[in-house]
Amino acid sequence: KFGIRFLIGLVFLGLMVRVLAQSQISMSGNGRVFYEPAAYDLSFAVVTEHADVQQCKTAHLAALGKVKEVLDTTKNQSLSLKQDATRLEPVLNNRPERVYRFTTGYVLRVKETTSLLALQESLIASGVTAITGLDMFTDKLPVYIQQARKEAIKDAKSKAELAAAELGWTITGAVGISFQEGEWPPSQRTSALYGVRTYDY
């Protein structure tokens, strides 16, 4: 799924409270920051197998040539391209004869989502055998992480104050704090709420 993503900063806040004697309570809080990725890394590979190593090599190089033709026509849609060195390995897997496998991996960084589906279809048609990943990122990630942490602290503090008020306790201060961070794509419903698109593959 892609379109927007959000960061969740989960904070565990230890608070000192005053009851009959000093004691502690622990409270967790969530902080969410929604953002739209600045670019997308599309990872894919060409894998060719054959019992004859020379025929396997010939077929693999032909597939790489077709993939290059597609990539050359999409330069205006991409920011960068990384191509791994081609790897040759024998494949056993209890087969009656040895099979050879050539593998070449790519990572293509694209600027927008509008042409991403058509790009994947073109790559598959040209000889790409596996779309291995789609990563999203932004240069402002450190800023968004800080925002998520602040929201998580506010949430934990609000919960602690509510609990203390209901129990007749007095919070005297925080004694410890720890963060857990994660990143998830939003649901279709969340994306619709914020007026953006998500896609399922």
C-alpha positions as CSV (number, residue, x, y, z in Angstrom):
1,K,0.0,0.0,0.0
2,F,1.2,3.5,-0.6
3,G,-0.1,7.0,-0.6
4,I,0.6,8.3,2.9
5,R,2.2,6.7,5.9
6,F,2.2,7.5,9.5
7,L,4.7,7.1,12.3
8,I,3.6,5.9,15.7
9,G,5.7,6.7,18.7
10,L,4.8,4.5,21.6
11,V,6.0,5.9,24.9
12,F,6.2,4.2,28.3
13,L,6.1,6.8,31.0
14,G,6.9,6.0,34.6
15,L,5.3,8.5,37.0
16,M,5.8,9.1,40.7
17,V,2.6,9.4,42.6
18,R,1.8,10.3,46.2
19,V,-0.7,8.1,48.0
20,L,-0.1,6.9,51.6
21,A,3.4,6.2,50.6
22,Q,5.4,6.9,47.5
23,S,4.8,4.5,44.6
24,Q,4.9,4.4,40.9
25,I,2.5,3.8,38.0
26,S,3.4,3.1,34.4
27,M,1.4,4.6,31.5
28,S,1.7,4.1,27.7
29,G,0.8,6.7,25.1
30,N,0.6,6.8,21.3
31,G,1.7,9.6,18.9
32,R,0.8,9.5,15.2
33,V,2.1,11.7,12.5
34,F,0.8,11.3,9.0
35,Y,3.0,12.2,6.0
36,E,3.3,11.7,2.3
37,P,6.5,10.0,1.1
38,A,8.8,12.0,-1.1
39,A,10.0,9.0,-3.2
40,Y,9.6,5.3,-3.5
41,D,12.2,2.6,-3.9
42,L,10.9,-0.2,-6.2
43,S,13.0,-3.4,-5.8
44,F,12.8,-6.1,-8.5
45,A,14.9,-8.9,-10.0
46,V,15.4,-11.0,-13.1
47,V,16.0,-14.7,-12.4
48,T,16.8,-17.2,-15.1
49,E,17.2,-21.0,-14.6
50,H,18.4,-23.7,-17.1
51,A,20.2,-27.0,-17.0
52,D,22.7,-25.7,-19.5
53,V,24.8,-22.8,-18.1
54,Q,25.5,-21.2,-21.5
55,Q,21.8,-21.3,-22.5
56,C,20.9,-19.9,-19.1
57,K,23.4,-17.0,-19.5
58,T,22.2,-16.2,-23.0
59,A,18.5,-16.1,-21.9
60,H,19.4,-14.0,-18.9
61,L,21.3,-11.4,-20.9
62,A,18.5,-11.2,-23.3
63,A,16.0,-10.5,-20.5
64,L,18.4,-7.9,-19.0
65,G,18.4,-6.1,-22.4
66,K,14.6,-5.9,-22.5
67,V,14.5,-4.6,-19.0
68,K,17.1,-1.9,-19.9
69,E,14.9,-0.8,-22.8
70,V,12.0,-0.3,-20.4
71,L,14.2,1.5,-17.9
72,D,15.6,3.8,-20.6
73,T,12.0,5.0,-21.5
74,T,11.2,5.8,-17.9
75,K,14.2,8.0,-17.0
76,N,12.0,11.1,-16.6
77,Q,9.9,9.2,-13.9
78,S,12.9,8.1,-11.8
79,L,15.5,9.7,-9.6
80,S,18.1,6.9,-9.5
81,L,18.8,3.3,-10.4
82,K,21.0,0.7,-8.7
83,Q,21.8,-2.6,-10.5
84,D,23.5,-5.4,-8.6
85,A,26.2,-7.6,-10.1
86,T,24.7,-10.7,-11.7
87,R,25.0,-13.7,-9.5
88,L,25.4,-17.3,-10.8
89,E,24.6,-20.3,-8.5
90,P,23.8,-24.0,-8.9
91,V,20.3,-25.0,-7.8
92,L,20.0,-28.5,-6.3
93,N,16.8,-28.9,-4.4
94,N,16.8,-32.7,-4.9
95,R,16.4,-32.3,-8.7
96,P,17.6,-35.1,-10.9
97,E,20.0,-32.8,-12.8
98,R,21.9,-29.7,-11.8
99,V,20.2,-26.4,-12.7
100,Y,21.9,-23.1,-13.0
101,R,20.4,-19.8,-11.9
102,F,21.4,-16.3,-12.9
103,T,20.0,-13.5,-10.7
104,T,20.3,-9.7,-11.2
105,G,18.6,-7.3,-8.8
106,Y,17.6,-3.7,-9.2
107,V,16.4,-0.8,-7.0
108,L,14.6,2.0,-8.9
109,R,13.8,5.2,-7.1
110,V,10.7,6.9,-8.5
111,K,9.2,10.3,-7.8
112,E,5.5,9.7,-8.0
113,T,2.8,7.0,-7.7
114,T,0.8,7.9,-10.8
115,S,3.0,5.8,-13.1
116,L,4.1,3.2,-10.6
117,L,1.5,0.5,-11.5
118,A,2.2,0.9,-15.3
119,L,5.9,0.7,-14.6
120,Q,5.6,-2.6,-12.8
121,E,3.5,-4.0,-15.5
122,S,6.1,-3.0,-18.1
123,L,8.9,-4.5,-16.1
124,I,7.1,-7.8,-15.7
125,A,6.3,-7.9,-19.4
126,S,10.0,-7.3,-20.3
127,G,11.3,-10.2,-18.2
128,V,11.4,-9.1,-14.6
129,T,10.4,-12.2,-12.6
130,A,10.0,-10.8,-9.1
131,I,8.9,-7.5,-7.6
132,T,10.6,-7.8,-4.2
133,G,9.7,-4.6,-2.4
134,L,8.3,-1.1,-2.4
135,D,9.9,1.2,0.3
136,M,8.7,4.7,1.0
137,F,10.7,7.5,2.7
138,T,11.1,11.2,3.2
139,D,14.0,13.5,4.1
140,K,11.9,14.9,6.9
141,L,11.7,11.6,8.8
142,P,13.7,12.9,11.9
143,V,11.3,15.8,12.3
144,Y,8.3,13.5,12.1
145,I,9.7,11.1,14.6
146,Q,10.2,14.0,17.1
147,Q,6.6,15.1,16.5
148,A,5.3,11.5,17.1
149,R,7.3,11.3,20.3
150,K,5.8,14.6,21.6
151,E,2.3,13.4,20.9
152,A,3.0,10.1,22.6
153,I,4.3,11.9,25.8
154,K,1.2,14.1,25.8
155,D,-1.0,11.1,25.5
156,A,0.7,9.2,28.3
157,K,0.6,12.2,30.6
158,S,-3.1,12.8,30.0
159,K,-3.9,9.2,30.8
160,A,-1.8,9.3,34.0
161,E,-3.5,12.6,35.1
162,L,-6.9,11.0,34.5
163,A,-6.0,7.9,36.5
164,A,-4.6,9.9,39.4
165,A,-7.6,12.2,39.6
166,E,-10.0,9.3,39.7
167,L,-8.0,7.6,42.4
168,G,-7.3,10.6,44.5
169,W,-3.6,10.5,43.9
170,T,-1.1,13.3,43.3
171,I,1.5,13.0,40.5
172,T,4.8,14.4,41.6
173,G,6.8,13.9,38.4
174,A,8.1,11.4,35.9
175,V,10.8,9.0,36.9
176,G,11.6,7.3,33.5
177,I,10.6,7.2,29.9
178,S,11.2,4.9,27.0
179,F,10.2,5.0,23.3
180,Q,9.2,2.4,20.8
181,E,8.8,3.5,17.2
182,G,7.3,2.0,14.1
183,E,6.0,2.8,10.7
184,W,2.9,1.5,9.0
185,P,0.9,2.3,5.9
186,P,-2.6,3.6,6.6
187,S,-5.8,1.7,5.9
188,Q,-8.0,2.5,2.9
189,R,-10.4,4.2,5.3
190,T,-7.7,6.4,6.8
191,S,-6.4,7.4,3.4
192,A,-9.9,8.4,2.3
193,L,-10.2,10.5,5.4
194,Y,-7.1,12.5,4.5
195,G,-7.9,12.7,0.8
196,V,-5.1,10.5,-0.6
197,R,-4.8,7.2,-2.4
198,T,-3.7,3.8,-1.3
199,Y,-3.1,0.8,-3.5
200,D,-3.1,-2.9,-2.7
201,Y,-0.8,-5.3,-4.6
